[in-house]
């Protein structure tokens, strides 16, 4: 925790700015370990006023869920990075428009639809990625596994041809880099990448219009919006945001789960011996080390959690801080996959709660289960680091692992 944060008086009120800015919450020091800072902010109050003009942070489980569920908190802002790249999307509109846009993907990612993917799309994608390890006794869990499974799964669900997976994954990295750090340089790279992806997607949309199928693009080309059949531009805007958003969340979560396991060898042995423990490990990772730590809302009302905020105040909603609130989770700084972690807010809450949460969990549970079965003796490579870093987006950048290859690795199947 920085000296500036440590010096904050615990009696600070929400109407008295503390010497911490939004930029401070994204400093390299906090990127290494944000949790002591979150704990100190929670002690200061549910809503803490930052040093920036009209900027606040929701720090506790009560305030985070209250803001996310409030009709007085909106995502509408022309300055959101996603709005700069994509225009009006499901991520940054409210009201009837949000309901209509959300409905476009709701069938593909509904709780009823997702189980059908587990033994087909997810199993096939994970099998192909592990096959590509080709019996190598060492690999990078990030580059060789976590970065590859989500793009394979989502491409199949959305309707993206195999040959476009790698270009779209690279595009997603440029988009997420801008959403994380909205510099002019990152913006220009993201726009260039999106232009390439849009050109490829336009061809896919045209082919799917000619022969609609059961993919998400197939559903969109035959669906309707508020003004009738969807145009190519509307589909491009919707899919263009969905691809990086879905891929980035899942690959970071997958990497974080692996990191949490390989740094706890006893737990790793237990989960390897009993795959029924995997769902609990995934849920606890979502609480303990989530891939996304914060989101933002614009306040249009008056009071939240007993604190009066000015109209138009910007609230940084600290999801990861809420997940460590001891008022909700006992011993919150311990990783305990036997606890009921289902109340975590890593997928958000309220009307903007992540629509792909069921898909992400099925995908990650399936990937971890298959990885442990097909890569026996999985362990951290000697001397390898396991640092999980980041602020808004958080995961390891590399995670070197070793395992003991079987004699015939391709004969093992999920």
Residue pairs with C-beta under 8 A, 6 or more apart in sequence:
1 29
1 36
1 37
1 40
2 24
2 27
2 29
2 30
2 37
4 19
4 20
4 24
5 20
5 24
5 37
5 40
5 41
6 40
7 19
8 18
8 19
8 20
8 40
8 44
10 43
10 44
12 18
12 44
12 45
12 48
13 45
14 45
14 46
14 47
14 48
14 49
14 56
14 307
14 309
15 49
15 307
15 308
16 49
17 49
17 50
17 51
18 44
18 48
18 49
18 50
18 51
19 51
20 50
20 51
21 50
21 51
21 52
21 55
22 50
22 52
22 55
22 314
22 316
24 30
25 34
25 37
25 50
25 57
25 294
25 316
25 391
26 391
26 392
30 37
30 391
31 389
31 390
31 391
31 394
32 387
32 389
34 293
34 320
34 391
35 320
35 324
35 333
38 59
38 318
38 320
38 321
38 324
39 321
39 324
41 48
41 57
41 59
41 318
41 321
42 59
42 60
42 321
42 324
42 325
44 59
45 59
45 307
46 58
46 59
46 60
46 62
46 63
46 305
46 306
46 307
47 56
47 57
47 58
47 59
47 63
47 304
47 305
47 307
47 309
47 315
48 56
48 57
48 59
49 55
49 56
50 56
50 57
50 316
52 314
54 310
54 312
54 313
54 314
55 313
55 314
55 315
55 316
56 299
56 309
56 313
56 314
56 315
56 316
57 315
57 316
57 317
57 318
58 64
58 66
58 67
58 304
58 315
58 316
58 317
58 318
58 322
59 318
59 321
59 322
60 321
60 322
60 325
60 327
61 322
61 323
61 325
61 327
61 328
61 343
61 345
62 305
62 325
62 327
63 304
63 305
63 322
64 317
64 318
64 319
64 321
64 322
64 345
64 349
65 322
65 345
65 349
65 350
66 304
66 305
67 73
67 297
67 299
67 304
67 315
67 317
68 295
68 297
68 317
68 345
68 348
68 349
68 350
68 352
68 353
69 349
69 350
69 351
70 301
70 304
70 350
72 299
72 300
72 301
72 302
72 304
73 297
73 298
73 299
73 300
73 301
73 304
73 315
74 94
74 297
74 298
74 300
75 91
75 92
75 93
75 94
75 296
75 297
75 298
75 352
76 92
76 93
76 94
76 298
77 83
77 92
77 298
80 91
80 92
80 296
81 178
81 179
81 182
81 187
82 89
82 91
82 92
82 179
82 241
83 89
83 92
84 182
84 187
85 175
85 178
85 179
85 187
85 190
85 191
85 194
85 241
86 237
86 240
86 241
87 237
88 97
88 237
89 101
89 237
89 238
89 241
90 98
90 101
90 102
90 104
90 105
90 238
90 241
91 241
91 245
91 352
93 101
94 351
96 226
97 226
98 351
98 352
100 225
100 226
101 238
102 355
104 219
104 220
104 223
104 225
104 230
104 238
105 216
105 238
105 242
105 355
106 355
107 113
107 219
108 157
108 215
108 216
108 219
109 355
109 356
109 358
109 359
110 358
111 358
114 358
114 359
114 362
115 362
117 153
117 157
117 359
117 362
117 363
118 362
118 366
121 153
121 156
121 157
122 153
122 362
122 363
122 366
122 367
123 366
123 370
123 414
124 156
125 149
125 152
125 153
125 156
126 149
126 366
126 367
126 370
126 371
126 414
127 370
127 413
127 414
128 152
129 144
129 145
129 148
129 149
129 152
130 145
130 370
130 371
130 374
130 375
130 409
131 409
131 410
132 144
132 148
133 139
133 144
133 375
133 409
134 409
135 405
135 406
135 409
136 405
137 402
137 403
137 404
137 405
138 381
138 400
138 401
138 402
138 403
139 145
139 400
139 401
140 398
140 399
140 400
140 401
141 255
141 258
141 259
141 262
141 399
141 400
141 401
142 251
142 255
142 395
142 396
142 397
142 398
142 399
143 398
145 254
145 258
145 367
145 371
146 251
146 252
146 254
146 255
146 258
146 395
146 399
147 169
147 251
148 169
149 250
149 251
149 254
149 363
149 367
150 246
150 247
150 250
150 251
150 254
150 363
151 165
151 166
151 168
151 169
151 172
151 247
151 251
152 165
153 250
153 359
153 363
154 160
154 242
154 243
154 246
154 247
154 250
155 161
155 162
155 164
155 165
155 168
156 215
157 215
157 216
157 359
158 215
158 216
158 217
158 239
158 242
158 243
159 204
159 208
159 213
159 215
159 216
159 217
159 218
160 168
160 201
160 204
160 243
161 204
164 200
164 204
167 196
167 197
167 200
168 197
168 200
168 243
169 247
170 193
171 193
171 194
171 196
171 197
171 243
171 244
172 243
172 244
172 247
172 248
173 244
174 186
174 189
174 190
174 192
174 193
174 194
175 190
175 193
175 194
175 244
176 244
176 248
176 393
177 186
177 189
177 190
178 186
178 187
178 189
178 190
179 244
180 390
180 392
180 393
194 240
197 240
197 243
198 236
198 240
201 235
201 236
201 239
201 240
202 232
202 236
204 217
205 217
205 221
205 232
205 235
205 236
206 232
208 215
208 217
208 218
208 221
209 221
212 218
212 221
212 222
216 239
216 242
217 235
217 239
220 230
220 235
220 238
220 239
221 230
221 235
223 229
223 230
224 230
225 234
230 238
245 356
246 356
246 359
246 360
248 291
248 393
249 291
249 292
249 354
249 356
249 360
250 360
250 363
250 364
251 395
252 291
252 292
252 393
252 394
252 395
253 282
253 285
253 286
253 290
253 291
253 360
253 364
253 395
254 363
254 364
254 367
254 368
255 395
255 396
255 399
256 285
256 289
256 290
256 291
256 388
256 394
256 395
256 396
257 281
257 282
257 285
257 364
257 368
258 368
258 371
258 399
258 401
259 289
259 386
259 388
259 395
259 396
259 399
260 281
260 284
260 285
260 288
260 289
260 335
261 267
261 268
261 271
261 281
261 368
262 268
262 378
262 379
262 380
262 386
262 399
262 401
263 380
263 386
264 335
265 379
267 281
267 335
267 337
268 378
268 379
270 277
271 277
271 278
271 281
271 337
271 372
272 372
272 376
272 378
275 369
275 372
275 373
277 337
278 365
278 368
278 369
278 372
279 361
279 365
280 337
280 338
280 341
281 337
281 368
282 361
282 364
282 365
282 368
283 337
283 341
283 342
283 344
283 361
284 335
284 336
284 337
284 339
284 341
285 335
286 323
286 341
286 344
286 346
286 347
287 323
287 329
287 341
287 344
287 346
288 323
288 335
288 341
289 388
289 394
290 319
290 320
290 323
290 344
290 346
290 394
291 346
291 393
291 394
291 395
292 319
292 346
292 392
292 393
292 394
293 318
293 319
293 320
293 390
293 391
293 392
293 393
293 394
294 316
294 317
294 318
294 319
294 320
294 391
294 392
295 317
295 319
295 348
296 314
296 315
296 316
296 317
297 314
297 315
297 317
298 312
298 313
298 314
298 315
299 309
299 310
299 311
299 312
299 313
299 314
299 315
300 311
300 312
301 309
301 311
302 308
302 309
302 311
303 309
309 315
319 345
319 346
319 348
320 346
320 394
322 328
322 345
323 329
323 332
323 344
323 345
323 346
324 332
324 333
325 332
326 332
328 343
329 339
329 341
329 343
330 339
347 353
347 354
347 357
347 360
348 354
354 360
366 414
369 414
370 414
371 378
372 378
373 412
373 414
374 406
374 409
374 412
374 414
375 401
375 403
375 405
376 403
376 404
376 406
377 402
377 403
377 404
378 401
378 402
378 403
379 401
379 402
379 403
380 386
380 399
380 400
380 401
380 402
381 400
381 401
381 402
382 402
384 399
384 400
384 401
385 398
386 396
386 399
387 396
387 397
388 394
388 395
388 396
389 395
389 396
389 397
406 412
